[in-house]
Amino acid sequence: MKLVIAGSRTANLVNIELPICEILSLFDINVSQVSEVVSGGANGADKLGEMFSKFFGIEVKQFLPDYENATNKKLAPLERNTSMAKYGDVLLLIWDGKSTGSLDMKQKMEAEGKTVHTYNFNPEVVEYDFNQKLSTHMVIAEAKCEDASLIFPTPLEVETLKKKASVGSGKTRRKTAPKKKEQVEG
């Protein structure tokens, strides 16, 4: 099956609570049934889906928004969702209940007559044992993957995740480097 894994950009290893293979088992899907993971390439649920595929050695097909050829650049991600809905067989939607892009993906899969499994999570994790949650993911990785370090955060990324989760906003902010002032040669 071509499994579309999509959803909220606020999803991360901490707040989804379970590894994706365990989420799939909630819907009676075995990893061996997945022949390909379909991803929109966005942060959050899409990236978790790509990590899952890498972890299990499953091929990934990315559908990135085509901003250059879109009828309206703001609609490029929604147009991408249409392509994903036509291509994929089943959707695992990892959703915070708020993301309108995720809702659009769900509606498009349903319009295609395809199966949608929705896993809701709370993006605003207040209390958690970060090391316990990370170790749960690691135990599963060690049982299934020769090099679990390929899919788990580095110590610096772990600290960043801890800081983001402790704030509780669930939002990721993109930081850009300040523009360098050009030096005028005299």
Backbone as CSV, one residue per row, in Angstrom:
resi,resn,N_x,N_y,N_z,CA_x,CA_y,CA_z,C_x,C_y,C_z
1,MET,0.836,-1.179,0.000,0.000,0.000,0.000,0.880,1.242,0.000
2,LYS,0.427,2.266,-0.718,1.103,3.560,-0.716,0.465,4.378,0.405
3,LEU,1.204,4.532,1.489,0.693,5.190,2.688,1.097,6.653,2.709
4,VAL,0.107,7.529,2.664,0.358,8.965,2.811,0.441,9.239,4.314
5,ILE,1.568,9.793,4.746,1.689,10.228,6.142,1.804,11.736,6.097
6,ALA,0.784,12.393,6.612,0.706,13.847,6.543,0.039,14.369,7.804
7,GLY,0.042,15.682,7.936,-0.634,16.277,9.077,-0.004,17.570,9.511
8,SER,-0.156,17.838,10.771,0.225,19.132,11.345,1.736,19.312,11.422
9,ARG,2.152,20.537,11.183,3.578,20.866,11.283,4.042,20.919,12.736
10,THR,3.106,20.924,13.669,3.452,20.966,15.097,3.802,19.590,15.650
11,ALA,3.604,18.526,14.878,3.886,17.165,15.359,5.392,16.953,15.491
12,ASN,5.791,16.321,16.598,7.199,15.961,16.787,7.279,14.701,17.640
13,LEU,8.489,14.208,17.848,8.684,12.963,18.603,8.115,13.032,20.007
14,VAL,8.062,14.222,20.580,7.574,14.363,21.952,6.062,14.325,22.005
15,ASN,5.405,15.173,21.230,3.968,15.324,21.428,3.094,14.277,20.743
16,ILE,3.617,13.498,19.811,2.744,12.470,19.232,2.651,11.236,20.128
17,GLU,3.529,11.179,21.133,3.478,10.160,22.188,3.862,8.753,21.756
18,LEU,3.535,8.318,20.558,3.834,6.959,20.106,4.647,7.001,18.817
19,PRO,5.519,6.007,18.614,6.180,5.897,17.308,5.133,5.607,16.231
20,ILE,5.403,5.999,15.012,4.429,5.832,13.929,4.041,4.371,13.738
21,CYS,4.990,3.440,13.903,4.623,2.023,13.732,3.575,1.608,14.761
22,GLU,3.628,2.193,15.958,2.622,1.891,16.978,1.296,2.568,16.641
23,ILE,1.350,3.762,16.097,0.123,4.449,15.670,-0.571,3.624,14.584
24,LEU,0.215,3.125,13.622,-0.365,2.297,12.560,-1.063,1.070,13.136
25,SER,-0.464,0.467,14.164,-1.063,-0.732,14.752,-2.420,-0.427,15.397
26,LEU,-2.630,0.818,15.826,-3.939,1.203,16.356,-5.033,1.064,15.294
27,PHE,-4.625,1.180,14.027,-5.567,1.091,12.905,-5.429,-0.248,12.171
28,ASP,-4.839,-1.235,12.860,-4.647,-2.587,12.302,-3.849,-2.584,11.003
29,ILE,-2.854,-1.705,10.932,-1.948,-1.687,9.779,-0.591,-2.168,10.268
30,ASN,-0.054,-3.166,9.559,1.263,-3.679,9.864,2.274,-3.003,8.939
31,VAL,3.442,-2.720,9.453,4.480,-2.062,8.660,4.754,-2.827,7.364
32,SER,4.673,-4.143,7.402,4.949,-4.959,6.210,3.948,-4.703,5.077
33,GLN,2.801,-4.100,5.378,1.806,-3.784,4.356,2.160,-2.525,3.573
34,VAL,3.098,-1.736,4.094,3.438,-0.445,3.489,4.553,-0.636,2.465
35,SER,4.238,-0.393,1.204,5.240,-0.524,0.140,5.933,0.800,-0.145
36,GLU,5.250,1.902,0.178,5.796,3.229,-0.110,5.153,4.237,0.828
37,VAL,5.949,5.188,1.294,5.430,6.290,2.101,5.371,7.524,1.205
38,VAL,4.238,8.182,1.220,4.028,9.393,0.426,4.083,10.573,1.374
39,SER,4.916,11.561,1.036,5.137,12.704,1.916,5.028,14.010,1.151
40,GLY,4.529,15.026,1.840,4.478,16.370,1.267,5.735,17.166,1.544
41,GLY,6.666,16.580,2.317,7.959,17.211,2.560,7.953,18.344,3.566
42,ALA,6.834,18.581,4.233,6.761,19.673,5.207,7.331,19.231,6.556
43,ASN,7.621,20.189,7.408,8.039,19.876,8.768,6.883,19.223,9.517
44,GLY,7.188,18.591,10.616,6.145,17.992,11.445,5.814,16.581,11.012
45,ALA,4.530,16.307,10.811,4.055,14.951,10.505,4.715,14.381,9.252
46,ASP,4.888,15.196,8.231,5.495,14.713,6.986,6.915,14.203,7.247
47,LYS,7.688,14.983,7.995,9.072,14.581,8.300,9.099,13.352,9.196
48,LEU,8.148,13.242,10.116,8.067,12.034,10.943,7.790,10.815,10.057
49,GLY,6.955,10.994,9.050,6.682,9.912,8.103,7.922,9.517,7.324
50,GLU,8.718,10.502,6.939,9.956,10.210,6.219,10.949,9.487,7.131
51,MET,11.008,9.895,8.407,11.869,9.202,9.366,11.422,7.750,9.517
52,PHE,10.122,7.540,9.603,9.555,6.199,9.719,9.980,5.346,8.522
53,SER,9.870,5.907,7.315,10.211,5.138,6.119,11.699,4.796,6.087
54,LYS,12.531,5.744,6.467,13.973,5.508,6.507,14.287,4.413,7.516
55,PHE,13.633,4.484,8.640,13.787,3.542,9.734,13.499,2.115,9.299
56,PHE,12.434,1.933,8.493,12.028,0.598,8.069,12.476,0.256,6.650
57,GLY,13.250,1.124,6.031,13.746,0.844,4.688,12.668,0.863,3.630
58,ILE,11.673,1.709,3.814,10.554,1.829,2.870,10.811,3.024,1.961
59,GLU,10.534,2.843,0.695,10.722,3.911,-0.284,9.826,5.109,0.037
60,VAL,10.334,6.321,-0.221,9.568,7.548,0.000,9.328,8.231,-1.341
61,LYS,8.107,8.675,-1.535,7.774,9.494,-2.707,7.350,10.852,-2.163
62,GLN,8.136,11.877,-2.489,7.839,13.226,-2.013,7.058,14.004,-3.072
63,PHE,6.046,14.705,-2.599,5.287,15.630,-3.435,5.490,17.019,-2.835
64,LEU,6.418,17.766,-3.384,6.678,19.111,-2.873,5.781,20.115,-3.581
65,PRO,5.372,21.181,-2.882,4.553,22.206,-3.537,5.322,22.826,-4.704
66,ASP,4.656,23.026,-5.819,5.282,23.619,-6.997,4.896,25.099,-7.059
67,TYR,5.632,25.895,-6.316,5.314,27.321,-6.221,5.478,28.044,-7.552
68,GLU,6.396,27.588,-8.380,6.670,28.274,-9.645,5.542,28.109,-10.657
69,ASN,4.911,26.933,-10.664,3.878,26.660,-11.666,2.460,26.664,-11.100
70,ALA,2.317,27.007,-9.841,0.996,27.014,-9.206,0.143,28.147,-9.762
71,THR,-1.167,27.913,-9.814,-2.084,28.956,-10.285,-2.062,30.142,-9.326
72,ASN,-1.842,29.859,-8.055,-1.710,30.883,-7.022,-0.683,30.336,-6.034
73,LYS,0.387,31.048,-5.800,1.481,30.540,-4.969,1.022,30.126,-3.572
74,LYS,0.024,30.810,-3.029,-0.491,30.446,-1.706,-1.223,29.104,-1.730
75,LEU,-1.698,28.724,-2.910,-2.449,27.477,-3.039,-1.574,26.288,-3.423
76,ALA,-0.287,26.514,-3.636,0.614,25.431,-4.071,0.565,24.211,-3.146
77,PRO,0.596,24.378,-1.800,0.512,23.192,-0.941,-0.818,22.439,-1.088
78,LEU,-1.896,23.168,-1.329,-3.203,22.518,-1.489,-3.276,21.770,-2.822
79,GLU,-2.655,22.327,-3.860,-2.585,21.641,-5.145,-1.741,20.372,-5.011
80,ARG,-0.677,20.448,-4.229,0.155,19.283,-3.943,-0.670,18.208,-3.241
81,ASN,-1.540,18.616,-2.321,-2.412,17.665,-1.617,-3.293,16.886,-2.598
82,THR,-3.760,17.551,-3.631,-4.595,16.892,-4.646,-3.813,15.772,-5.316
83,SER,-2.562,16.044,-5.669,-1.719,15.029,-6.311,-1.462,13.861,-5.369
84,MET,-1.207,14.167,-4.106,-0.952,13.113,-3.113,-2.196,12.240,-2.920
85,ALA,-3.359,12.861,-2.892,-4.614,12.124,-2.687,-4.882,11.181,-3.856
86,LYS,-4.555,11.613,-5.057,-4.758,10.749,-6.226,-3.750,9.601,-6.229
87,TYR,-2.543,9.857,-5.775,-1.468,8.869,-5.836,-1.535,7.835,-4.699
88,GLY,-1.809,8.291,-3.487,-1.770,7.410,-2.319,-2.987,6.511,-2.204
89,ASP,-2.828,5.456,-1.392,-3.924,4.515,-1.158,-4.646,4.775,0.157
90,VAL,-3.874,5.078,1.203,-4.404,5.256,2.558,-3.703,6.462,3.170
91,LEU,-4.436,7.230,3.975,-3.857,8.381,4.667,-3.786,8.118,6.162
92,LEU,-2.593,8.314,6.730,-2.443,8.414,8.178,-2.273,9.900,8.451
93,LEU,-3.306,10.499,9.025,-3.298,11.926,9.316,-2.938,12.116,10.786
94,ILE,-1.800,12.730,11.031,-1.351,13.035,12.393,-1.713,14.505,12.601
95,TRP,-2.814,14.731,13.340,-3.467,16.038,13.308,-3.651,16.637,14.688
96,ASP,-3.402,17.931,14.779,-3.632,18.668,16.025,-5.066,19.190,16.112
97,GLY,-5.872,18.906,15.103,-7.268,19.340,15.090,-7.461,20.772,14.632
98,LYS,-6.365,21.452,14.290,-6.453,22.861,13.910,-5.965,23.126,12.487
99,SER,-4.983,22.387,12.052,-4.329,22.647,10.768,-5.312,22.528,9.603
100,THR,-5.492,23.631,8.875,-6.418,23.625,7.741,-5.838,22.880,6.544
101,GLY,-4.513,22.890,6.402,-3.885,22.121,5.327,-4.095,20.630,5.531
102,SER,-4.024,20.191,6.794,-4.261,18.779,7.116,-5.713,18.409,6.838
103,LEU,-6.620,19.296,7.196,-8.040,19.064,6.923,-8.276,18.943,5.417
104,ASP,-7.606,19.795,4.647,-7.712,19.743,3.191,-7.243,18.380,2.665
105,MET,-6.129,17.885,3.187,-5.598,16.581,2.772,-6.618,15.479,3.070
106,LYS,-7.185,15.525,4.250,-8.193,14.533,4.668,-9.392,14.561,3.716
107,GLN,-9.900,15.754,3.452,-11.078,15.890,2.590,-10.806,15.413,1.170
108,LYS,-9.598,15.653,0.683,-9.257,15.221,-0.677,-9.132,13.703,-0.775
109,MET,-8.578,13.079,0.260,-8.506,11.608,0.266,-9.915,11.011,0.323
110,GLU,-10.764,11.586,1.170,-12.147,11.105,1.273,-12.884,11.281,-0.055
111,ALA,-12.651,12.405,-0.736,-13.290,12.651,-2.035,-12.847,11.621,-3.073
112,GLU,-11.626,11.107,-2.921,-11.117,10.064,-3.816,-11.632,8.680,-3.420
113,GLY,-12.383,8.615,-2.296,-12.910,7.337,-1.817,-11.869,6.467,-1.131
114,LYS,-10.830,7.117,-0.591,-9.731,6.379,0.030,-9.840,6.404,1.547
115,THR,-9.207,5.437,2.180,-9.271,5.284,3.624,-8.442,6.359,4.318
116,VAL,-9.022,6.948,5.366,-8.342,7.962,6.175,-8.345,7.501,7.630
117,HIS,-7.155,7.453,8.220,-7.005,7.161,9.639,-6.454,8.424,10.287
118,THR,-7.194,8.955,11.269,-6.776,10.190,11.926,-6.270,9.892,13.331
119,TYR,-5.050,10.316,13.601,-4.455,10.209,14.932,-4.331,11.630,15.464
120,ASN,-5.127,11.942,16.494,-5.098,13.282,17.078,-4.061,13.353,18.187
121,PHE,-3.396,14.486,18.288,-2.413,14.694,19.344,-2.546,16.108,19.870
122,ASN,-1.984,16.336,21.033,-2.002,17.656,21.650,-0.647,18.326,21.408
123,PRO,-0.611,19.390,20.607,0.673,20.028,20.313,1.264,20.770,21.509
124,GLU,0.447,21.046,22.505,0.939,21.805,23.662,1.184,20.863,24.836
125,VAL,2.298,20.151,24.752,2.670,19.227,25.810,3.128,20.046,27.012
126,VAL,2.487,19.833,28.151,2.829,20.600,29.345,3.843,19.841,30.186
127,GLU,3.539,18.599,30.495,4.458,17.789,31.295,4.758,16.498,30.557
128,TYR,6.010,16.118,30.575,6.416,14.880,29.955,7.799,14.521,30.456
129,ASP,8.124,13.270,30.300,9.474,12.820,30.595,10.142,12.626,29.244
130,PHE,10.855,13.652,28.809,11.447,13.645,27.475,12.317,12.416,27.257
131,ASN,13.181,12.106,28.204,14.094,10.972,28.036,13.336,9.652,27.930
132,GLN,12.231,9.523,28.671,11.447,8.293,28.588,10.815,8.161,27.204
133,LYS,10.259,9.260,26.685,9.633,9.200,25.368,10.662,8.918,24.287
134,LEU,11.810,9.566,24.374,12.857,9.335,23.390,13.360,7.899,23.501
135,SER,13.503,7.394,24.713,13.998,6.024,24.871,12.988,5.009,24.349
136,THR,11.691,5.301,24.437,10.680,4.409,23.867,10.884,4.287,22.366
137,HIS,11.109,5.418,21.705,11.379,5.414,20.271,12.678,4.650,19.978
138,MET,13.686,4.842,20.812,14.982,4.199,20.606,14.893,2.685,20.761
139,VAL,14.135,2.203,21.734,13.997,0.755,21.935,13.413,0.117,20.682
140,ILE,12.394,0.735,20.124,11.783,0.209,18.907,12.786,0.280,17.759
141,ALA,13.547,1.375,17.682,14.531,1.528,16.614,15.605,0.462,16.709
142,GLU,16.099,0.219,17.907,17.159,-0.770,18.075,16.678,-2.162,17.699
143,ALA,15.405,-2.420,17.881,14.861,-3.731,17.533,14.673,-3.879,16.026
144,LYS,14.522,-2.754,15.320,14.169,-2.812,13.905,15.220,-2.258,12.957
145,CYS,16.155,-1.476,13.443,17.037,-0.724,12.565,18.483,-0.882,13.016
146,GLU,19.378,-1.127,12.066,20.783,-1.309,12.413,21.425,-0.029,12.925
147,ASP,21.067,1.104,12.347,21.688,2.356,12.766,20.607,3.358,13.151
148,ALA,20.125,3.240,14.380,19.048,4.108,14.864,19.478,5.563,14.892
149,SER,20.787,5.832,14.928,21.249,7.223,14.981,20.849,7.984,13.726
150,LEU,20.536,7.266,12.645,20.137,7.943,11.413,18.798,8.660,11.539
151,ILE,17.946,8.212,12.462,16.607,8.792,12.512,16.306,9.522,13.810
152,PHE,17.235,9.567,14.724,16.984,10.235,15.988,17.815,11.494,16.100
153,PRO,17.329,12.444,16.881,18.017,13.725,16.963,19.382,13.627,17.625
154,THR,20.253,14.547,17.199,21.556,14.686,17.833,21.338,15.316,19.205
155,PRO,22.340,15.295,20.095,22.166,15.947,21.407,21.740,17.407,21.301
156,LEU,22.262,18.144,20.330,21.864,19.544,20.154,20.386,19.627,19.757
157,GLU,19.948,18.745,18.853,18.539,18.734,18.450,17.643,18.331,19.621
158,VAL,18.119,17.419,20.467,17.360,17.023,21.655,17.138,18.240,22.546
159,GLU,18.185,19.014,22.781,18.057,20.216,23.614,17.079,21.212,22.991
160,THR,17.132,21.359,21.683,16.206,22.261,20.990,14.769,21.781,21.163
161,LEU,14.539,20.463,21.006,13.196,19.913,21.202,12.714,20.135,22.626
162,LYS,13.603,19.955,23.591,13.237,20.162,24.993,12.800,21.604,25.215
163,LYS,13.569,22.544,24.666,13.236,23.965,24.835,11.898,24.294,24.193
164,LYS,11.673,23.793,22.979,10.412,24.060,22.286,9.240,23.482,23.063
165,ALA,9.400,22.263,23.560,8.316,21.606,24.296,8.053,22.295,25.618
166,SER,9.090,22.814,26.269,8.889,23.461,27.569,8.154,24.782,27.417
167,VAL,8.294,25.413,26.266,7.547,26.636,26.006,6.074,26.313,25.846
168,GLY,5.791,25.150,25.245,4.404,24.699,25.118,3.642,25.318,23.970
169,SER,4.299,26.112,23.146,3.572,26.748,22.052,3.293,25.781,20.927
170,GLY,4.167,24.786,20.758,3.982,23.833,19.676,4.312,24.398,18.314
171,LYS,4.700,25.657,18.242,4.982,26.274,16.958,6.477,26.304,16.714
172,THR,6.844,26.075,15.477,8.236,26.151,15.094,8.433,27.467,14.365
173,ARG,9.421,28.186,14.779,9.705,29.452,14.101,10.959,29.297,13.284
174,ARG,10.911,29.789,12.080,12.077,29.742,11.217,12.916,30.977,11.499
175,LYS,14.166,30.748,11.809,15.066,31.872,12.041,15.925,32.044,10.809
176,THR,16.107,33.269,10.413,16.969,33.535,9.276,18.168,34.338,9.751
177,ALA,19.250,34.125,9.088,20.471,34.849,9.453,20.298,36.318,9.105
178,PRO,20.834,37.201,9.949,20.731,38.624,9.625,21.502,38.926,8.349
179,LYS,20.971,39.861,7.594,21.645,40.237,6.354,22.949,40.943,6.687
180,LYS,23.978,40.571,5.948,25.280,41.205,6.155,25.309,42.527,5.415
181,LYS,25.844,43.522,6.094,25.993,44.817,5.441,27.181,44.756,4.514
182,GLU,26.968,45.271,3.339,28.067,45.263,2.376,29.038,46.367,2.763
183,GLN,30.298,46.008,2.703,31.321,47.007,2.994,31.670,47.746,1.713
184,VAL,31.698,49.026,1.834,32.032,49.838,0.680,33.535,50.078,0.702
185,GLU,34.177,49.693,-0.411,35.615,49.929,-0.477,35.873,51.350,-0.906
186,GLY,36.815,51.973,-0.230,37.061,53.387,-0.503,38.296,53.658,-1.154
